[in-house]
C-alpha cells in the first residue's frame, strides 16, 4: 500500500465518525467561554508508527484547566484502541519496520483533512474563536492549520 492508498483508507474510516465528531464539536462550541482565545485540535499519532492515533479538542486561554472542564465529555473526537479482536476502529495497521513513508505524518494529514471538513460543516460561521489544527511532536506535512472566523 502506498501513501495515497493509506490516506484514502484512513479517510474512509474517519468519515464514519463525522456525525459523532460534528455533534461533539457542536457541544464544545455551545460551551465556549468568553475567555477562550482559540479551539485547538491535536492529533496524537502513536510513537511506534503502527497507525493508531487520537484526536482531541481543547480551548486555549487563561486558566485552560477551568476553560476545558465543561467540555471534558466531548473533547475526545476520535481514537483507536487495541482490543482482543484487533483495532477498534479497524484502521490500516503498519509494521514498525520498512515502512515506505512516515505513518505518523500520514495519520496527522488524514485527521487534519477530516477536521478541515468539520470546520466547513460545523465551525465556519458558528465558531467565535479560531481553530488550530496540529500534529503532536510536529508530525504532519499539511499542519499546522488555522481557520479564523470572520470578523465583524
SULGIMO-V174682 format. One record per backbone hydrogen bond with DSSP energy under -1.0 kcal/mol. NH is the residue of the N-H (numbers start at 1). CO is the residue of the C=O. E is the energy in kcal/mol with one decimal. If there is no record, write none. Layout:
[[NH:CO:E] [NH:CO:E]]
This chain:
[[6:2:-2.4] [7:3:-2.8] [8:4:-2.0] [9:5:-2.3] [10:6:-2.4] [11:7:-2.5] [12:8:-1.9] [13:9:-2.0] [14:10:-3.0] [15:11:-2.3] [17:14:-1.9] [18:15:-1.1] [21:17:-2.6] [22:18:-2.9] [23:19:-2.2] [24:20:-2.3] [25:21:-2.8] [26:22:-2.2] [27:23:-2.2] [28:24:-2.3] [29:25:-3.0] [30:26:-2.3] [31:27:-1.3] [32:29:-1.2] [36:33:-1.5] [37:60:-3.4] [38:60:-1.2] [39:130:-2.8] [40:58:-3.5] [41:132:-3.1] [42:56:-2.7] [43:134:-2.3] [44:54:-3.1] [46:52:-2.6] [54:44:-1.3] [55:78:-2.8] [56:42:-2.4] [57:75:-1.6] [58:40:-2.2] [60:38:-2.5] [67:63:-2.0] [68:64:-2.3] [69:65:-1.2] [71:68:-1.2] [72:69:-1.4] [74:71:-2.3] [75:71:-1.3] [77:55:-2.2] [78:55:-1.4] [80:53:-1.4] [81:88:-2.1] [83:86:-3.5] [86:83:-1.2] [88:81:-2.3] [91:89:-1.9] [94:50:-3.2] [106:102:-2.0] [107:103:-2.9] [108:104:-2.3] [109:105:-2.6] [110:106:-2.6] [111:107:-2.4] [112:108:-2.8] [113:109:-2.1] [114:110:-2.0] [115:111:-2.7] [116:112:-1.9] [117:113:-1.6] [118:114:-1.6] [119:115:-2.0] [120:116:-1.9] [121:117:-1.9] [122:118:-3.4] [123:118:-1.3] [124:119:-3.8] [126:123:-2.3] [127:123:-3.4] [131:147:-3.1] [132:39:-2.4] [133:145:-2.4] [134:41:-2.3] [136:43:-3.0] [138:135:-1.4] [139:136:-1.8] [145:133:-2.5] [147:131:-2.6]]
